[in-house]
Amino acid sequence: GYMINCFVAEQGATEVKLFGKWSFDDIEIRDISLVDYIACKGDHATYLPHTAGRYQKKRFRKASCPIVERLACTLMRKGRNSGKKLMAVRIVQHTLEIIHLLTDQNPVQ
């Protein structure tokens, strides 16, 4: 709750940016077949990849889970890391920073 409020306070309620930095607006999905399954536009743009949604209850509902959150969830594998979503979110945040430093592009792309 607190981190999200900080992000909203910084930029008004204009656009949703991941971790308050990365915009979802300029992301293009080049493969037509994946457009329906990579959720990063509109309602799926989130400040944090932690929505506490129930995306596994129905078939194909996981396609509506924000793509960065699915990345964070796949990091929570292998016993000792299971259930530690905040740690996974932090790893994703640092990884996006490193990608941005190396490529100078929007790391969400």
N, C-alpha and C positions, 0 to 999 in steps of 0.2 A: 503494500500500500504506500509506504512512505516514498520509495524511489519513484514510483509512477507520478505521485503528486509533485515531486521536484521537477520531473521532465515537463509536465503540463505547465507548471508555473514559469519555466524558463521561456517557452516559446508560444505562450497563449494556447489556444485550442485550434491552431491552424492546420498542421499536418502531423500525422503519427510517424515518429521516427524510432527505429529499433535502438534501445539503450540511449535514447535521446540524441543520437548522432546520425544514424544511417537512414536515409529516406527510402521508402518503398516505391516512390512515384516513377523513377526512371529505370525500373527493372524490366527487362524484356526477356521473355522465354522464347528461345530460338526454335525449339523443337515443337511443332504444332501438336504432336500427340501428347505432350506433357502439360499443356496449358491448363487442362481441367484438374490435374493432380498436384500441381505446385501452387499452394495457396499463399499468395503474398500481397494480394491487392484488396482494396475495400475493407470489409470487416475483418479480414485476416491479417491486416497490418497491425502489429502490437508493439507496445513499448518494451515489454519483457517477454521472452519466450516461455512464459509460465501462466497459462490461462486457467488451469484446473478444470479443463473441459473433459467431457466423457466421450472421447473420440473412438473408442473401441467397441461400443455397444452394438452398433449396426454395421453391416457390410458397407464398405466404401466411405463410411463417415470419416475415417482417418484422412481421407483426401481433403477434408475441409479444415484440418488442423494446420495452423501456420507452419510453413516449411522449416523455419528456424527452430520452432519448438520441437518438431520431429527430430531434428538433428540433436537437440539437447537430450531428448528421450532415448535416442540410440546410444548416447554416451553412458547411460545408466545401466550398463550390463556388467556381467562378470562379478557376481557375488558381493564383493566388498563395496562396490559402487552402487548397488541396487537401491533405489529409493532416494538417492541423494541428488535431487533435482537442482537445488540451489548451487551445488558444486558444479554440476553440468552446465548450468546457465552461466556461471562465472568463467568456466573454461571456454564456452562459446564466445563470450564477450572478449576475452583476451585473444582468442584465435582471430576474430574479426579485426581487432586492432593490428595484429601482425600482418594479416593479409593486406590491410589498407596501407601499412608502411611499405610493404614489398611491391605492391602493384599500383598504388595511388589511384585506385578505382573504388567504387562502392563495393565493399566486400560481400554484401548480400547477393550481388549479381553472380 
